[in-house]
Amino acid sequence: MQLHRNPHVIAAAMGLLVSTYLTVPSKAQSAGQVNPDNTKINQRDKDSGEATADQQKMNAADRALTAQIRKSVMADKALSTYAHNVKIISQNGTVTLKGPVHSDDEMKSIMVKATDAAGSPDKVVNQMSVKP
């Protein structure tokens, strides 16, 4: 059997594929969900007193501390994707944890990991929030 390589047939097939793809609603659209709005969090982080990821210290000790906590968090497969993506910011031995998690248990688990790595609960600042 020989396939026809007519450009009109190819163009029509491509058009059909594209139109089908464009008309299928995404999961968020079909579930009636809206995109998350981080405006309030972004406004909070504009305050010069708030720790943000760009303030992560680049000295070896703070980088190692952040890496140790991140590795521990990522190794815990019981945590949600939200928890795996918590911001970890180390500044002069003090760790700030920011971002949403799905439960108080996740928050506690991350706090324990950070406290173990930092050596003291006084060296961990919890700015995480529970988002169902």
C-alpha positions in Angstrom: 0.0 0.0 0.0 1.4 3.4 -1.0 0.7 6.4 1.2 -0.2 9.6 -0.5 1.9 12.6 0.4 -0.5 15.2 -0.8 0.2 18.5 1.1 -3.5 19.2 1.3 -4.2 15.9 3.1 -1.3 16.5 5.5 -2.4 20.1 6.2 -6.0 18.9 6.9 -4.8 16.2 9.2 -2.6 18.6 11.1 -5.4 21.1 11.4 -7.7 18.4 12.8 -5.2 17.5 15.4 -4.6 21.1 16.5 -8.3 21.9 16.6 -9.0 18.8 18.7 -6.2 19.7 21.1 -7.3 23.3 21.5 -10.9 22.4 22.3 -10.2 19.9 25.1 -10.5 21.7 28.5 -7.8 21.4 31.0 -8.4 19.5 34.3 -8.6 22.9 36.1 -11.2 24.2 33.7 -13.3 21.0 33.8 -13.2 20.9 37.6 -14.2 24.5 37.9 -10.9 25.4 39.6 -9.2 28.8 39.2 -5.5 29.4 39.1 -3.9 30.1 42.5 -3.5 33.7 43.4 -0.2 34.4 45.2 -0.7 38.2 45.4 -0.9 38.4 49.2 2.2 36.3 49.6 4.1 38.2 47.0 3.1 41.5 48.7 4.4 40.1 52.1 7.7 39.1 50.6 8.3 42.6 49.2 8.9 43.7 52.8 12.6 44.2 53.3 12.4 42.3 56.7 11.1 39.1 55.0 13.5 36.3 54.1 13.4 35.4 50.4 15.2 32.9 48.4 17.6 35.5 46.9 18.8 36.2 50.4 20.2 32.7 50.8 23.7 33.1 52.1 26.4 31.7 49.8 28.9 30.7 52.5 29.7 27.0 52.6 28.0 26.4 56.0 24.6 27.9 55.0 24.6 26.2 51.6 25.4 22.9 53.3 22.6 23.4 55.8 20.0 24.2 53.1 21.1 21.2 51.1 20.9 18.9 54.0 17.4 20.0 54.8 16.3 19.9 51.2 17.7 16.4 50.8 15.9 15.2 53.9 12.6 16.8 52.8 12.8 15.3 49.3 13.7 11.8 50.6 10.4 11.8 52.6 8.0 10.4 50.0 5.0 10.7 52.4 5.2 14.5 51.9 3.1 16.2 49.2 4.5 18.1 46.3 3.6 21.3 48.1 5.8 20.2 51.1 8.6 19.1 48.8 8.6 22.7 47.3 8.8 24.6 50.6 11.4 27.4 50.4 14.4 26.8 52.7 16.5 29.9 53.3 19.6 29.7 55.5 21.1 32.9 56.8 24.0 32.7 59.2 22.9 29.4 60.6 19.2 30.4 61.0 16.8 28.6 58.7 13.5 30.1 57.4 10.9 27.8 56.0 8.2 29.3 53.8 5.4 28.1 51.6 2.2 26.1 51.7 1.9 22.5 52.9 -1.2 20.3 53.0 -1.4 19.5 56.7 -0.1 20.2 60.2 1.6 16.8 60.1 3.6 17.9 57.0 4.6 21.1 58.7 5.7 19.3 61.8 7.7 16.8 59.8 9.6 19.6 57.9 10.2 21.4 61.2 11.7 18.3 62.7 14.0 17.8 59.7 15.1 21.5 59.8 15.6 21.5 63.6 17.7 18.3 63.4 19.9 19.9 60.7 20.2 23.3 62.4 20.8 21.8 65.8 18.2 23.8 67.7 14.5 24.9 67.4 15.7 28.4 68.1 17.5 28.4 64.7 14.3 27.6 62.7 11.7 30.2 61.7 8.4 28.6 60.6 6.6 30.7 58.0 4.8 27.8 56.4 1.0 27.7 56.0 -1.5 24.9 55.7 -3.4 24.9 52.4 -5.9 22.1 51.9 
